[in-house]
C-alpha cells in the first residue's frame, strides 16, 4: 500500500511548519536522499530528503500551506507494482484514518482534521510483534541475513527503510540512541503564563492598540525562555574587566591583518577567552541532561545573534583550537546566514556555553537567561571609561567592561562558577597569553 511521507521535525522545538515548496510532482520517481520539498521551520527554511524510494503517488498538502503539524501526512509514496489509480478511486468515506489492524488498510488522509493513514503492512517478529519495513528494506535485509526486528527504523512511524538496513551496525544503533528525542517532560509545554488572552483584551478594551500575531520563532523563544526561567535555578556572578591592554593589542593585530582584509572585534576576543576558560576549568564545560550532567571535551561556544523577529545562537565548535582570525571569519559567516535564516540545525544546536553581547547598544550590564541545556551564559556590557584605583593606590582612567555570568546551579556550583569567570577575566586582561 502507499507509504505516507510525514511532515518532519527539522528542529528540536518544531511543532508545525510551512510547506514552502515542492521540489517534485506527482508521478516523479524518487530515491532515498533525494530532495523533495522545502520546509519552513520556526528557525529557517530547510530542504527535506526522501527516506525511501518509490513514486510520488499523491501530494496531500499544497506548497505554501502554513501550520502543517509535525507527523501529518503531506504526500503518498507508491512502491513497486502500486498505481496512483487506486488512490484516486478511493471513496470519500474511506479517505479517513482508521485504527490499525493486522491487514493493510488502503486509505488516504483526511486533511480537514490532519488525520493520517495507518502504518503500512508489516511482517511479524519472533515475539509476535509487527515489524514495519519497505519491500526494498526487506530484500536488502534478507540478502544480508539480518533480522528486521533487531533494526530500528527511521522512516514514518518507525518504519524500516533502505538506509536503516544498510547501516545496521552497532555504530548506527548508538547514533540512533543519541539522536532520540529528549524526555517530553523537558520540552516546552505552553506559552500560557499570567492572565489569559480574553482577560487581557478586556483589560485594554477601548484603548488603541495593534494586535501582533506570534510567528513560529517568537512562539519558540517565548516557550523556551519561560521554561528556562521557571525550571533552571539561575544564580549570577558579576565582574568588571579592564580592556585597555586588549584594545591596544587588537589595534596592533588589525594593522597586521589589514592586508588580508580581516578585522578583529572585541567580541572575537571574548569568544576565544571563554573557549580557553572552559578548557582551564573543565568541570564547568558541562550541560544538564535531565537526570545527569554531560561534561564536554571541546569548547563549543554559542553566540546570540539578533535577527528580525527573534534571535539565533549559532555555535562555534572547537573554538579553543581556532585562531582569532578564524573565529572572526566563522562568526561573520554564521551571523550573516542567521539573519538570512539559512542556518542548518547542526549550526545552532548544541554547545555548553553561550555569549550574549549588548555592549554595542550601549547597555552597561544585564542578566541573560540560560539557553538550555547550557550550563552558563555570559552577558557582556559596553566598555566605558571609568576611574579605577591602581595597585599602587593611584587613581587612573581605564576602559572597563561589566560582565555577568548566569549559571545553572544544577551543573555548576558557586565556587566553580567563580573559577570560570576568573579565567575569562584573566584571558581578556592579558590577551597576548591567549595566543601562547
N, C-alpha and C positions, 0 to 999 in steps of 0.2 A: 504494500500500500504506500501512498505518498508519505514522504518524510517531512515533518514540519521544520522550517527554518525559523528560529525564535529570535526575538529582539534580544541582543546580547547586553550584558552588563559590562560596559567598557571602562568603568571606573568603580572604585570601591563604594562610592556614595550614590551611584546612579540608580534611580528608581524608575525613571521614564526618560524617553529621549525623542528626538525628531528624526524621522527617516528622511534625510535631506535629499538623497538622490539614489536612484537605482543605476547600477553600472551594468546590469544585464536586463534582458527582456524575456518574456515567456517564450519557451522553445529553445533557449540557449543551453548548450551543454557546458557544465562547469566541473572542475576537478578540485580536490582538496587544496586549499591555499589560494585559489582564485579570488580576486576582489569582486564582490558582488554588490556592495552598497556603501554609501557614505552615511554615517550616523552622527548626529549632533548630540553630544552629551552635555552634562552640566559644566564641563570644563573645556571641551574642544570638539572640533569636527574630525572624526576618525574614519578610516576605511575598515570595512568589515569583510572578513575572508570566509569562504565556504569551508566547512569541516568535512565534507564528504563529496562524492562525485555523483552526478546524475544530470537530469534535465529540469530546468525551471518549468514546472507544470502550471503554476498559477501564482501571480503576485497578489497578495491579500491586502497589503497596505500600500496605498499610492505614495509616491515620493512627495515630500512636503508636508506629510502628516505629522502633527505635533502631539505630544503627550502619549506616545506609544509605550505601554508598560513593559518593563523588562520581563522576558519569558513569554510575551504574547507572540502568537504565530504571525509572521509577516509574509511568508511565502511557502509554497509546497514544492518539494523536490521529488521528481519521479525517478524510480530505479529501473534497472534493466527489465524490459518487457512491459512496463506500465505505459499507459496512454493518458493524455490530458482529457480525452473524450469522457473517460469515466468520472472525472471531477466535474465537468460541465453538466453531465447528465444527472447528477445527484439531485433529488427533490429538495425544496427549501426546508421541509421539516427535518430532513436528515443532516442539514448543514449546521448542526449544533453538536457540541461536545457531549459525550456520554461517559458514564463510569467505565473503566477498563474491564474487559472480560478476557477469558482465555483466548478468544478469537480476535483477529484483527477487524476493527470497525472502520468502514470507509465513510468518513465524514470530513467536512471542512469547517473552519472556524466560523462562529457567529460573531462578526466584527462589532456588532452593536453592543455586545457585552464583553468583548475581548476574551471570550472563552476559547479554549484551544482543543484540538483533537487529541485523542488518546495516543499514547506512545505506540510505535509500530510493533507488529507481532514479534515474539521472541522465542528463543529456544530455551530449554529448561536446563538448570544447573543440576549438579549431582544431589543437592539437598532439596530439590523440588522447586526452588525459586526460579523466576524467569530471568533470562538474560537478554537484553535488547541489543541488537547489533545489525549493522547493514550487511547485505549479502556479500559485498566486497570484503568487508572485515571478516566475515565467516570463512570466506575462501582463503584469505591470507593466513588466518589462524589455523585452519586445517593443514595448510602446506607447511606451517612452522611447527605443527604439533602442539599448539598452545590451547589450554583450556580457557574458553571465553569467560567463565565465572571468576577467574583469577585476575582479569583485566579491568581496570577502572576506566569507564567511558567518559569522554569529554564532550560528546555530542549532546543534542537536545534531550533533556530528562535523563542524562547519564547514559545515553545510547553509545555503544562502542562503534567507533568509526575507523577508517583505514589507518590514520595516524596513530591511534591508540595501540593497535596491534603491532605496527611496525616498530614502535618504541616501547614494547612491553618488556622492560628490563627493570632491575632494582632501582636504577637511577631515575627512571620515569616515575616509578611508584613514589619515590622520595619527593620528587618535584611536585607531584600531584598533591601530596600531603601538605607541602609547604605553601602551595598556592590555593589551598582550600579556603573558603570564606571564613572570616573571623567569627567568633561567637556572636550570634544575633543579639545577645543581651548588651553587647558593647556598641551596637550600631545606633545611630540617631533614631529616636522613636517619633518625635513630633516637634513641630515648630510652636505648638501651643504653650505659651507661658503668659501669665498675667491675665487680664480681662479678655473675654472672647471678642471676636470681630464685631458682633452686633452691639455689644455693650460700649465698645469704643466709638462706633459710628453714632450711636445715640448721644454719647457724651459731647460730640462735636457737631451735632445737628444744628443747622442754621449758620454755621461758620463756613467760610470759603476755604476749600481745600481741594487738592488734586489727589486722586487715588492711584497709586502706583502698584501694579501687579508685580509679584516676585517672579523673576526668571529662575531657571534651574540653578545657576551659580549662587544667586543670593539665598535661595532656599537651603542649599547645601551649607553655605557659610553660617547661616542662622542656626541650623540644626547642629552642626559640628561644634561650633563655639559655645552654644548653650550647653551641650553635653560636656564639653571640656571644662567649662567654668563650674558646672554643677558637680562633676564627678572626680575631677583632679584636685587633690589637696595642694594648691599653689602656695609657695612662700617666695619671698623676694629679697634679693641681695643687691645692694647699690654701691657703686664705686665711682669716683672721679678719676679720669685718666688724662695725664698731661701729654699733649700731642706735638709739642714743638719739635722734638727730635724726629718724630715720624714725618711731619710736614717738610722738614728740611731734607730728610732722606728721600722722600717722594719726589721733591723738586729735582734733586740730583739725578735720580733714576729716570725721570721723564725726559730730561735733557738728553740722556744717552739713548732713550728709546724713540726719540723723535724721528730719527731716520727710518725706523721700522714702522712708523705710523701708529705706534702703540702709546697709550696714555693710562697710567695707573690712577685709580681713585682711592680715596681713604677707605671706601667700602671693600676694595680688594685686599687691603692690608688687614681689615677686620676679619674677613673670611679666612685668610691664612692664619691669623693669630688664633682664632677659635679652633681651626683644624689641628694646629700643633698642640694647643692646650688639651684637646681631647686625647691626644697621644700621651701627653705628660701626666694626665690624670685619667688613666684608662677606665677606672671604675665608674667614672661619670659619663663615659661614652656608651650609654645604655638606653633602652626603651622599655616601656611597660607592655607586657604581653598577656594581660588578663589574669593568669594565675602564676606568672613567672616574670623574671627580668631577662632580657636578652642583652648581653654585652657585645658590642660590635668591635671588630678589629680595625677596619678602616674608618677614617673621619669623613662621613657623608653629611655635608652641611647644606641645609636648606636655607634659601634666602627669599623673603617675602617680596613679591613684585606686584605693585598696584596696577590694575587694568580697569578699563571702563566697566563698571558694574560689579567689581569684586577684586579678587587677588588670586595669584598663583604663588606656590612656594617651590620653584624648581630646585632640584638637588644637585649639588656639585659633589660627585662621588670621588673618593680617594683624594680629597682636597689637600691632605697633608703632603702628598707626593708631587704636587704640581707647582710650577713656578708662579710668581706673582703675575707675570705677563700672560701665562697660560690660563690662570684663573680669571683674569680680566677679560680675555677674549671669549672664554666659555660663558662667563656671566652675561656679557653683552649679547651673545647669540641666544642664550636661554631667555633673557628678558625680552628681546625683540620678538621671538616666536611666542612667548607667553602673551604679549599684547595682541598678537595676531591670532591667538588661540590655536596654535599649531603644535603644541607640545604633545608628545606621546605620554601615556600614563607612567611608563617607567622613568620619565624625566621629572615627574613631580611627586612620585610616591617614594616612601622610604626615608632614610636619613634618621639620625638620632638627635639632632640639634638644629635649631633654626635661628636666623638673624632677622630682625625687623628694624630697619633704619628709617627714622623720620627726621633725621637731622637736616636734610635738605629742605624741609618745610619749616625750619626754624623752631622745632619742638625741642625744649631743653631736656626733658625726661618724661618717661611714661612707663606703664607696666603692660607688657604684652601677654596675651593669653596663649598658653601652650597648645601646640597643634599635635593632638595625639596621633601616634603613640610616643612622640618625642619625650625625652626626659627633661629638656630645658629649652628656653628661648631667650636670646639676648636682645633687649630693647635698647637701641642706640639713639642718643640725642645729638643735638648740634654742638660743634666745637665753638666755644666763645672765649673771649679774652676775660680773664679774671685775675684778681690779686691772689697770690699764693705766698706762703712762707717757706723759704728755702731751708735746707738742712742747717745752715749757719745762722738761721734766725732772721735773715733779711727778707724784706717784702719785695716781691717782683711781680711782673705781669706775665701770665702764661696762657696758652690756649688749652682750655680744659673741656673735656667731653664727658658728660654724665651717662652712665650705662646702668641698666637694671637687668639682673638675671632672674627670670621667673623659673622656678624649679618645681618639679613633681616630687613631693616628699616620699612617695611610694618607691621611687627609683633612686633618688639622691638625697642624703641627709644634709643637715646644715653645714657641718664641717667639710664634707666632701664638696658641696657647692661652693663654699668659700675658697677651697683649694683651686677649683676650676676657674673661678673668677680671678683669683690672684695670678694664675698662669696666663690668662688672657691679658690682664693689665701689664704684666711683665713683658709679654711679647710686643705689645703696642708701644710701650715706653722705651724699649730697646729694640727697635725694628731691625737693625742690622743682624741681630742674633737669629732672626727668622731665616736668614739666607745661609746660615752656617751649616 
